[in-house]
Amino acid sequence: METPSLSSLEGLTDLGLRDRVDMRPTLLRVLTDLYVQKLTHTPDEERHYTELALRLLESVDVPTRAAVAARLAHHLSPPERVIQRLAGDLPEVAAPLRSHSLLQPSGTVAEAAQRPPLGPTAEAAPDQADHERNGESNALTGVPDTIGSDVAGELNELFFAADANERRLILLNLDIVASLPAGRAGVSRDPSVGRQLEAAALARKREDFARQLARSLLISREQAQRIARDQLGEPIVVAAKALSIPRDVLYRILLFVNTAVGHSVERVHALAELYDAMSAQAAEHLVAIWQALNLGKGERAAGRHQPLLANDESRARPATAVQRTPAVSRSNERRDAS
């Protein structure tokens, strides 16, 4: 199979036309929000976003184009071709961008280039306020301050609604628009995690598997259950990549954790190949999105349970020590922690 890229966008820009639901507006909004949350970008990141945005802008509605223009208007150095395209759009789309320094005469642009990096100025205030409102900086949970809960929810639903080919396309390109440095997702690095997840999968204890997954990734139990029950299997591959679980362990997990996946050896092979092709940064980026979902529900689950998880990891409990019901598990774990 040829590896897709953002220089060949046919598959990506046709996302969401299944079941009469067009997810392209959501995709453009989400990737734009990811893009503007970084002050600077590499040439490749800017080129990839530009190619993607220009293609999607041709097929999305006016409110989406206006929302994208408003987000880019507060960025110090948005992609010039994108804002030029938006500035030539309808008045309600172009209005926020008309005073941007990149669209002013050359003297103004040169003057803007000499400015110091954007700080706590009036120009930065809208983005800063959005970030604070979305809960993107959270010392309690340790979740990277790169994405708001509303954006996380949109991208999470987009991913789970996609089919296998679309998911592969997303995962192979997720980190190029706004890459997340390796190690920033704050997941468990305990090498025993893979063994514990494998033991739960081999015993076909999906709830135990989801419980351990939630602890290791610092995500909600609900999201971990959704990952374990997914009918296609890519979310488990993402989790394994982020947790540095060996490929052979992942293979056995895929065979047993969900019969919808494990009954097809061909499907398991395809997922193992995705594990090889996907970058660790892309996996951690999606995990960070899953972690940010907690913030939208007013939860502080990761921060609240972190001391307990640290004890769990240091003791490297075998999977057989996982209690049979959540209530008993919490009770026993508190006694262990004390």
KEKE-3310 file (N, C-alpha, C; in steps of 0.2 Angstrom, whole numbers, plus 5000, padded with zeros to 4 digits):
npx = (5004:5003:5010:5001:5001:5001:5003:4996:4980:4968:4961:4960:4954:4941:4935:4922:4910:4902:4887:4880:4885:4896:4912:4922:4922:4923:4936:4944:4943:4948:4961:4966:4965:4974:4985:4987:4990:5003:5017:5027:5032:5039:5046:5041:5029:5021:5020:5013:5001:4996:4994:4984:4974:4970:4965:4954:4947:4940:4929:4921:4909:4903:4902:4912:4924:4924:4926:4939:4947:4945:4953:4965:4968:4973:4985:5003:5011:5004:5000:5005:4999:4986:4980:4979:4971:4959:4957:4953:4940:4922:4915:4912:4920:4933:4935:4941:4955:4960:4967:4979:4997:5004:4997:4999:5007:5024:5033:5027:5027:5040:5044:5036:5042:5053:5049:5049:5046:5029:5021:5013:5003:4990:4987:4990:4980:4967:4969:4976:4966:4957:4964:4965:4951:4948:4955:4968:4980:4986:4991:4988:4985:4995:4993:4998:4999:4993:4981:4963:4949:4937:4941:4948:4938:4931:4941:4943:4930:4930:4940:4936:4924:4929:4934:4944:4954:4954:4957:4970:4976:4975:4982:4995:4998:4995:5004:5011:5005:5005:5016:5020:5032:5042:5038:5030:5017:5015:5013:5013:5029:5032:5039:5032:5019:5015:5015:5005:4994:4993:4991:4978:4971:4974:4967:4954:4948:4941:4937:4946:4957:4954:4954:4967:4973:4967:4974:4987:4988:4983:4970:4952:4941:4930:4934:4945:4938:4931:4941:4945:4934:4933:4929:4938:4952:4963:4964:4970:4982:4988:4988:4997:5009:5012:5014:5026:5025:5031:5031:5027:5020:5009:5004:4999:4990:4980:4975:4967:4960:4948:4936:4931:4941:4952:4947:4951:4965:4972:4968:4974:4987:4988:4986:4997:5007:5003:5007:5021:5023:5018:5022:5030:5027:5015:5007:5007:5002:4989:4985:4987:4976:4966:4968:4965:4951:4946:4946:4936:4925:4926:4934:4947:4954:4966:4976:4970:4972:4985:4995:4992:4993:5006:5011:5006:5013:5026:5026:5023:5012:5006:4994:4984:4982:4972:4957:4940:4929:4925:4923:4928:4941:4945:4944:4953:4965:4966:4969:4982:4989:4990)
npy = (4994:5011:5024:5037:5055:5072:5079:5073:5074:5069:5058:5063:5075:5071:5066:5061:5061:5051:5043:5054:5065:5078:5080:5088:5102:5102:5095:5105:5116:5110:5107:5119:5125:5118:5122:5136:5136:5135:5146:5147:5138:5124:5125:5114:5110:5122:5122:5110:5112:5123:5117:5108:5116:5125:5117:5112:5123:5126:5118:5120:5128:5145:5150:5142:5145:5159:5157:5151:5161:5171:5164:5163:5177:5181:5176:5177:5175:5168:5156:5163:5162:5156:5166:5176:5170:5169:5183:5187:5183:5182:5197:5195:5185:5190:5201:5200:5199:5209:5219:5213:5211:5205:5207:5220:5234:5232:5239:5239:5225:5222:5230:5223:5211:5214:5214:5209:5192:5187:5192:5195:5204:5215:5209:5196:5193:5187:5174:5169:5170:5161:5149:5149:5148:5136:5127:5123:5124:5115:5112:5102:5090:5088:5087:5091:5108:5110:5109:5113:5108:5107:5107:5095:5086:5087:5082:5070:5063:5064:5056:5043:5041:5039:5028:5013:5016:5030:5033:5028:5037:5049:5046:5045:5057:5066:5073:5083:5095:5102:5098:5087:5087:5073:5062:5071:5068:5063:5049:5033:5025:5013:4997:4986:4988:4984:4970:4968:4973:4964:4952:4954:4955:4942:4934:4938:4949:4962:4973:4974:4976:4989:4997:4996:5002:5015:5020:5020:5028:5040:5044:5045:5033:5030:5034:5025:5012:5014:5014:5000:4993:4997:4993:4992:4994:5003:5013:5005:5002:5015:5018:5008:5012:5024:5020:5013:4999:4983:4977:4963:4960:4969:4963:4951:4956:4962:4951:4945:4955:4960:4953:4957:4962:4953:4941:4942:4938:4945:4958:4961:4960:4971:4981:4980:4984:4997:5001:5001:5010:5022:5037:5040:5052:5056:5046:5050:5063:5060:5054:5064:5072:5064:5064:5078:5078:5075:5088:5095:5090:5095:5087:5081:5069:5063:5070:5068:5054:5052:5050:5037:5029:5030:5023:5011:5008:5008:4996:4987:4978:4962:4957:4949:4954:4963:4969:4962:4970:4987:4995:4987:4987:5000:5002:4993:4998:5010:5006:5000:5011:5018)
npz = (5000:4996:5005:5011:5009:5013:5002:4993:4992:4990:4997:5010:5010:5006:5017:5027:5019:5020:5024:5022:5030:5031:5036:5033:5035:5050:5050:5045:5053:5065:5062:5059:5072:5079:5072:5075:5088:5090:5090:5080:5065:5056:5040:5032:5040:5038:5024:5022:5030:5022:5010:5013:5019:5008:4999:5006:5009:4997:4998:5009:5020:5021:5035:5041:5034:5038:5052:5052:5046:5056:5067:5061:5060:5072:5073:5073:5062:5050:5037:5022:5009:5012:5020:5011:5001:5009:5012:5000:4999:5003:5011:5024:5028:5025:5033:5046:5043:5036:5042:5045:5047:5037:5026:5023:5015:5009:5017:5029:5032:5033:5044:5053:5054:5062:5074:5092:5098:5099:5113:5129:5123:5116:5104:5106:5115:5112:5108:5119:5129:5124:5125:5139:5143:5137:5145:5142:5149:5162:5176:5186:5180:5171:5158:5141:5136:5123:5117:5116:5125:5118:5104:5105:5107:5095:5086:5091:5089:5075:5072:5077:5069:5057:5043:5041:5031:5031:5044:5044:5036:5043:5055:5050:5046:5056:5065:5058:5055:5068:5076:5091:5103:5106:5120:5127:5131:5143:5147:5155:5158:5162:5159:5162:5159:5146:5148:5157:5150:5140:5147:5152:5140:5134:5143:5140:5147:5145:5152:5163:5155:5149:5161:5165:5154:5155:5166:5162:5151:5157:5154:5153:5160:5152:5140:5138:5138:5126:5117:5119:5114:5101:5084:5074:5077:5077:5088:5098:5093:5092:5106:5110:5103:5109:5122:5120:5118:5114:5097:5095:5106:5105:5094:5099:5108:5100:5093:5103:5112:5106:5098:5086:5079:5081:5074:5061:5053:5043:5045:5058:5054:5045:5055:5062:5053:5052:5065:5063:5053:5058:5067:5083:5089:5082:5088:5102:5101:5098:5109:5118:5114:5118:5132:5134:5133:5146:5152:5147:5153:5165:5173:5184:5183:5180:5187:5200:5202:5200:5211:5215:5204:5202:5212:5208:5197:5201:5209:5200:5197:5193:5180:5186:5198:5197:5203:5203:5202:5198:5210:5221:5217:5218:5231:5237:5231:5237:5250:5247:5243:5254)
capx = (5000:5007:5009:4998:5004:4997:5004:4991:4975:4961:4958:4959:4949:4935:4933:4915:4905:4898:4881:4877:4888:4902:4916:4927:4922:4926:4943:4948:4943:4952:4968:4968:4966:4980:4990:4988:4992:5010:5018:5031:5031:5044:5043:5036:5023:5018:5018:5007:4995:4994:4991:4977:4969:4968:4960:4947:4943:4936:4923:4918:4904:4905:4904:4918:4929:4925:4930:4946:4950:4946:4958:4972:4969:4977:4992:5008:5014:5000:5003:5003:4994:4980:4976:4978:4964:4953:4956:4949:4933:4917:4917:4911:4926:4939:4935:4946:4961:4962:4973:4985:5003:5006:4993:5000:5013:5030:5037:5024:5029:5047:5044:5033:5047:5058:5046:5050:5041:5023:5021:5006:5000:4983:4986:4990:4975:4961:4972:4977:4960:4954:4967:4963:4945:4948:4958:4974:4986:4983:4997:4986:4984:5001:4992:5002:4995:4993:4974:4958:4944:4932:4945:4950:4932:4930:4945:4942:4924:4932:4944:4932:4919:4932:4935:4951:4959:4954:4961:4977:4978:4975:4988:5002:4999:4993:5009:5015:5003:5007:5019:5021:5038:5041:5038:5026:5010:5015:5010:5017:5035:5034:5039:5027:5012:5013:5014:4999:4988:4993:4988:4971:4969:4974:4961:4948:4945:4941:4936:4952:4961:4952:4956:4974:4974:4966:4979:4994:4988:4980:4964:4946:4939:4925:4938:4948:4933:4929:4947:4945:4928:4933:4928:4943:4958:4968:4966:4974:4989:4990:4990:5003:5015:5013:5017:5032:5024:5034:5026:5025:5015:5004:5001:4994:4984:4975:4972:4963:4956:4942:4935:4929:4948:4956:4945:4954:4973:4974:4967:4979:4993:4987:4987:5004:5010:5002:5011:5028:5023:5016:5028:5028:5024:5008:5003:5007:4998:4982:4984:4986:4970:4962:4969:4962:4944:4944:4946:4929:4920:4927:4937:4954:4955:4973:4979:4968:4974:4992:4999:4990:4996:5014:5012:5004:5018:5032:5025:5023:5008:5003:4987:4980:4980:4967:4951:4935:4924:4929:4922:4933:4948:4947:4945:4960:4971:4967:4973:4988:4993:4991)
capy = (5000:5017:5028:5043:5061:5078:5082:5070:5075:5067:5054:5067:5080:5068:5063:5063:5062:5045:5044:5061:5069:5081:5081:5092:5109:5100:5094:5111:5120:5107:5107:5126:5127:5115:5126:5142:5135:5135:5152:5146:5132:5123:5125:5108:5111:5127:5119:5104:5115:5127:5113:5105:5122:5128:5112:5111:5130:5126:5114:5121:5134:5152:5150:5138:5150:5164:5154:5150:5168:5174:5161:5165:5184:5182:5173:5182:5173:5163:5155:5169:5160:5155:5172:5179:5167:5171:5190:5189:5180:5187:5202:5193:5181:5193:5207:5200:5198:5215:5223:5209:5214:5201:5209:5227:5236:5229:5242:5237:5218:5222:5232:5218:5206:5216:5214:5203:5187:5189:5191:5196:5210:5215:5205:5189:5192:5183:5167:5167:5169:5155:5144:5148:5146:5129:5123:5120:5124:5112:5109:5097:5084:5086:5086:5096:5113:5111:5108:5114:5102:5108:5105:5088:5082:5087:5078:5063:5061:5064:5050:5037:5041:5037:5021:5011:5020:5037:5033:5027:5044:5054:5045:5046:5065:5070:5077:5087:5102:5105:5092:5087:5084:5066:5062:5077:5066:5061:5043:5029:5022:5007:4992:4981:4990:4980:4963:4968:4973:4957:4947:4955:4953:4935:4932:4941:4953:4968:4979:4975:4979:4996:5000:4997:5007:5022:5022:5020:5034:5045:5046:5043:5026:5029:5034:5018:5007:5015:5011:4993:4991:4999:4988:4992:4992:5008:5016:5001:5003:5022:5017:5004:5016:5029:5017:5009:4992:4980:4975:4956:4960:4972:4958:4946:4960:4963:4945:4943:4959:4962:4948:4960:4963:4947:4936:4943:4939:4950:4965:4961:4961:4978:4986:4979:4988:5004:5002:5002:5016:5028:5040:5040:5059:5056:5043:5054:5068:5058:5053:5071:5074:5060:5067:5084:5077:5076:5095:5097:5088:5097:5082:5081:5062:5061:5073:5065:5047:5051:5046:5030:5026:5030:5017:5005:5007:5006:4990:4983:4973:4958:4959:4945:4957:4968:4966:4960:4975:4994:4997:4984:4989:5007:5001:4990:5002:5015:5003:4999:5017:5020)
capz = (5000:4995:5011:5009:5012:5012:4995:4989:4997:4988:5002:5016:5009:5005:5023:5030:5015:5021:5028:5021:5035:5029:5041:5030:5040:5056:5049:5043:5060:5070:5060:5060:5079:5081:5069:5078:5095:5089:5087:5074:5062:5051:5033:5030:5043:5035:5017:5023:5032:5017:5004:5015:5020:5002:4996:5010:5008:4991:4998:5015:5019:5023:5042:5042:5031:5043:5058:5050:5045:5063:5070:5058:5061:5078:5073:5071:5055:5047:5030:5018:5004:5015:5022:5004:4999:5014:5011:4994:5000:5005:5016:5031:5029:5024:5037:5052:5040:5032:5045:5047:5045:5031:5020:5022:5011:5011:5023:5036:5033:5035:5051:5058:5055:5067:5081:5096:5097:5102:5121:5132:5121:5114:5098:5108:5120:5110:5108:5126:5132:5121:5128:5146:5143:5135:5149:5139:5153:5168:5180:5190:5176:5167:5151:5138:5135:5116:5113:5121:5126:5112:5099:5107:5106:5088:5083:5093:5085:5068:5071:5078:5064:5051:5042:5042:5027:5033:5050:5043:5033:5049:5059:5046:5045:5062:5068:5053:5056:5074:5079:5098:5105:5109:5128:5130:5133:5150:5148:5159:5154:5165:5154:5164:5157:5140:5150:5161:5145:5136:5151:5152:5133:5133:5147:5137:5152:5142:5157:5166:5150:5149:5167:5165:5149:5157:5171:5159:5147:5160:5151:5157:5160:5147:5133:5137:5136:5119:5113:5119:5111:5094:5080:5069:5081:5077:5094:5102:5090:5095:5113:5110:5101:5114:5128:5118:5119:5108:5091:5096:5112:5102:5089:5103:5111:5094:5092:5109:5116:5103:5093:5079:5076:5081:5070:5054:5053:5038:5049:5063:5050:5043:5061:5064:5048:5054:5070:5061:5049:5062:5072:5091:5090:5080:5093:5108:5099:5099:5117:5122:5113:5123:5139:5135:5134:5153:5154:5144:5158:5172:5177:5185:5185:5179:5193:5206:5203:5199:5216:5216:5198:5203:5216:5204:5192:5204:5211:5194:5199:5188:5178:5190:5204:5196:5206:5198:5200:5199:5217:5225:5214:5221:5238:5238:5229:5242:5255:5245:5243:5261)
cpx = (5004:5005:5006:5001:4999:4998:4999:4985:4968:4957:4956:4954:4942:4932:4926:4910:4900:4892:4878:4880:4895:4906:4922:4927:4925:4934:4947:4948:4948:4959:4970:4969:4972:4986:4992:4990:4999:5012:5023:5030:5037:5041:5039:5029:5018:5015:5012:5001:4992:4990:4984:4972:4966:4963:4953:4943:4938:4929:4919:4913:4907:4906:4910:4924:4930:4928:4937:4950:4950:4951:4965:4974:4973:4983:4997:5010:5010:5002:5000:4998:4987:4976:4975:4971:4958:4952:4952:4942:4928:4918:4917:4917:4932:4940:4941:4953:4964:4967:4979:4991:5005:5003:4994:5006:5019:5034:5034:5026:5036:5048:5041:5038:5052:5055:5049:5045:5035:5023:5014:5004:4993:4982:4986:4984:4969:4964:4973:4971:4956:4957:4966:4956:4944:4951:4965:4980:4984:4989:4995:4987:4991:4999:4995:4997:4995:4986:4969:4953:4939:4935:4946:4943:4930:4934:4945:4936:4926:4935:4940:4926:4922:4933:4942:4956:4959:4958:4969:4980:4979:4981:4995:5003:4998:4998:5013:5012:5005:5010:5020:5027:5037:5042:5033:5019:5010:5012:5015:5023:5037:5033:5034:5020:5010:5011:5007:4993:4988:4990:4980:4968:4968:4968:4954:4944:4946:4941:4942:4957:4960:4954:4963:4976:4973:4971:4985:4994:4985:4974:4958:4944:4934:4929:4942:4944:4931:4935:4947:4940:4928:4933:4934:4950:4963:4969:4970:4981:4992:4992:4997:5010:5017:5016:5023:5031:5027:5029:5023:5019:5009:5000:4996:4989:4978:4971:4966:4958:4949:4941:4933:4936:4951:4954:4948:4962:4975:4973:4972:4986:4993:4988:4994:5008:5009:5006:5018:5028:5022:5022:5025:5025:5017:5004:5002:5003:4991:4980:4983:4979:4965:4962:4965:4954:4942:4943:4939:4924:4921:4931:4944:4956:4962:4977:4977:4971:4981:4996:4998:4993:5003:5015:5011:5010:5025:5032:5025:5018:5006:4996:4982:4978:4974:4960:4945:4930:4928:4928:4927:4940:4950:4948:4952:4965:4972:4971:4980:4992:4994:4997)
cpy = (5006:5021:5035:5049:5067:5082:5078:5069:5073:5063:5059:5072:5078:5065:5065:5063:5055:5047:5051:5066:5071:5083:5086:5099:5107:5099:5100:5115:5117:5108:5115:5128:5124:5119:5132:5142:5135:5142:5152:5139:5131:5124:5120:5108:5116:5125:5114:5108:5119:5123:5110:5111:5124:5123:5112:5118:5130:5122:5115:5127:5140:5153:5147:5143:5156:5163:5153:5156:5171:5171:5163:5172:5185:5179:5177:5181:5167:5162:5160:5167:5159:5161:5176:5177:5169:5179:5192:5185:5185:5192:5200:5188:5185:5199:5206:5200:5205:5219:5219:5212:5211:5204:5217:5228:5233:5232:5240:5230:5218:5224:5227:5212:5207:5216:5208:5198:5189:5187:5193:5203:5209:5210:5198:5188:5187:5175:5165:5166:5163:5149:5143:5145:5138:5124:5120:5120:5121:5108:5103:5090:5082:5085:5092:5101:5115:5111:5109:5108:5102:5105:5097:5084:5082:5082:5071:5060:5060:5057:5043:5036:5038:5030:5019:5015:5027:5038:5032:5034:5049:5053:5046:5053:5069:5075:5082:5094:5105:5100:5093:5084:5077:5067:5067:5074:5064:5054:5039:5026:5016:5001:4986:4982:4985:4973:4963:4969:4967:4952:4948:4953:4946:4931:4934:4945:4960:4974:4980:4978:4987:5000:5001:5002:5014:5024:5023:5027:5040:5048:5043:5036:5025:5029:5027:5013:5008:5013:5004:4990:4993:4993:4987:4991:4998:5011:5012:5002:5010:5021:5013:5008:5021:5026:5013:5002:4988:4977:4968:4956:4963:4967:4953:4950:4961:4957:4943:4948:4961:4957:4951:4961:4957:4941:4936:4944:4944:4957:4966:4963:4969:4983:4985:4983:4995:5006:5004:5009:5023:5031:5040:5047:5059:5052:5047:5060:5066:5057:5059:5073:5070:5062:5074:5083:5077:5083:5098:5095:5090:5092:5083:5074:5061:5064:5069:5058:5046:5048:5039:5026:5025:5024:5010:5003:5005:4999:4985:4977:4969:4959:4955:4948:4962:4965:4965:4965:4982:4996:4994:4986:4996:5006:4998:4994:5007:5012:5002:5005:5020:5016)
cpz = (5000:5001:5008:5012:5010:5006:4990:4993:4996:4994:5008:5015:5007:5011:5025:5026:5015:5025:5028:5026:5032:5034:5039:5034:5046:5056:5049:5050:5065:5068:5061:5067:5081:5078:5073:5085:5095:5086:5081:5072:5057:5044:5030:5034:5040:5028:5018:5025:5026:5011:5007:5016:5013:4999:5000:5010:5002:4992:5005:5015:5022:5031:5044:5040:5036:5049:5057:5050:5052:5067:5068:5059:5067:5079:5070:5064:5052:5040:5025:5012:5006:5017:5016:5001:5003:5013:5005:4994:5001:5010:5023:5033:5029:5029:5043:5049:5037:5035:5047:5044:5038:5025:5019:5017:5013:5016:5029:5037:5036:5042:5056:5059:5060:5074:5085:5095:5101:5109:5123:5130:5119:5109:5101:5113:5118:5110:5115:5130:5130:5125:5135:5147:5141:5140:5147:5143:5160:5171:5184:5186:5173:5160:5147:5136:5128:5113:5118:5120:5120:5106:5099:5105:5099:5084:5085:5090:5078:5067:5072:5073:5057:5050:5042:5037:5029:5040:5049:5040:5038:5053:5056:5045:5051:5065:5064:5053:5062:5078:5087:5099:5108:5117:5131:5133:5140:5152:5153:5155:5158:5160:5156:5161:5151:5143:5153:5156:5141:5140:5151:5145:5132:5138:5145:5143:5149:5147:5161:5161:5149:5155:5167:5159:5151:5162:5167:5155:5150:5156:5155:5156:5153:5140:5132:5135:5128:5115:5113:5115:5103:5089:5074:5071:5081:5083:5098:5099:5092:5102:5114:5108:5106:5120:5126:5119:5113:5103:5092:5101:5109:5098:5093:5106:5106:5093:5097:5112:5113:5097:5086:5075:5075:5076:5063:5055:5049:5041:5054:5059:5048:5049:5063:5060:5050:5060:5068:5057:5053:5067:5079:5092:5088:5086:5100:5107:5100:5106:5120:5120:5118:5130:5140:5135:5141:5155:5152:5149:5165:5176:5179:5187:5185:5185:5199:5207:5202:5204:5216:5210:5199:5207:5212:5200:5195:5207:5206:5195:5193:5186:5183:5196:5203:5199:5201:5197:5202:5206:5221:5223:5218:5228:5240:5236:5234:5248:5254:5245:5250:5265)
residu = (MET:GLU:THR:PRO:SER:LEU:SER:SER:LEU:GLU:GLY:LEU:THR:ASP:LEU:GLY:LEU:ARG:ASP:ARG:VAL:ASP:MET:ARG:PRO:THR:LEU:LEU:ARG:VAL:LEU:THR:ASP:LEU:TYR:VAL:GLN:LYS:LEU:THR:HIS:THR:PRO:ASP:GLU:GLU:ARG:HIS:TYR:THR:GLU:LEU:ALA:LEU:ARG:LEU:LEU:GLU:SER:VAL:ASP:VAL:PRO:THR:ARG:ALA:ALA:VAL:ALA:ALA:ARG:LEU:ALA:HIS:HIS:LEU:SER:PRO:PRO:GLU:ARG:VAL:ILE:GLN:ARG:LEU:ALA:GLY:ASP:LEU:PRO:GLU:VAL:ALA:ALA:PRO:LEU:ARG:SER:HIS:SER:LEU:LEU:GLN:PRO:SER:GLY:THR:VAL:ALA:GLU:ALA:ALA:GLN:ARG:PRO:PRO:LEU:GLY:PRO:THR:ALA:GLU:ALA:ALA:PRO:ASP:GLN:ALA:ASP:HIS:GLU:ARG:ASN:GLY:GLU:SER:ASN:ALA:LEU:THR:GLY:VAL:PRO:ASP:THR:ILE:GLY:SER:ASP:VAL:ALA:GLY:GLU:LEU:ASN:GLU:LEU:PHE:PHE:ALA:ALA:ASP:ALA:ASN:GLU:ARG:ARG:LEU:ILE:LEU:LEU:ASN:LEU:ASP:ILE:VAL:ALA:SER:LEU:PRO:ALA:GLY:ARG:ALA:GLY:VAL:SER:ARG:ASP:PRO:SER:VAL:GLY:ARG:GLN:LEU:GLU:ALA:ALA:ALA:LEU:ALA:ARG:LYS:ARG:GLU:ASP:PHE:ALA:ARG:GLN:LEU:ALA:ARG:SER:LEU:LEU:ILE:SER:ARG:GLU:GLN:ALA:GLN:ARG:ILE:ALA:ARG:ASP:GLN:LEU:GLY:GLU:PRO:ILE:VAL:VAL:ALA:ALA:LYS:ALA:LEU:SER:ILE:PRO:ARG:ASP:VAL:LEU:TYR:ARG:ILE:LEU:LEU:PHE:VAL:ASN:THR:ALA:VAL:GLY:HIS:SER:VAL:GLU:ARG:VAL:HIS:ALA:LEU:ALA:GLU:LEU:TYR:ASP:ALA:MET:SER:ALA:GLN:ALA:ALA:GLU:HIS:LEU:VAL:ALA:ILE:TRP:GLN:ALA:LEU:ASN:LEU:GLY:LYS:GLY:GLU:ARG:ALA:ALA:GLY:ARG:HIS:GLN:PRO:LEU:LEU:ALA:ASN:ASP:GLU:SER:ARG:ALA:ARG:PRO:ALA:THR:ALA:VAL:GLN:ARG:THR:PRO:ALA:VAL:SER:ARG:SER:ASN:GLU:ARG:ARG:ASP:ALA:SER)
# end
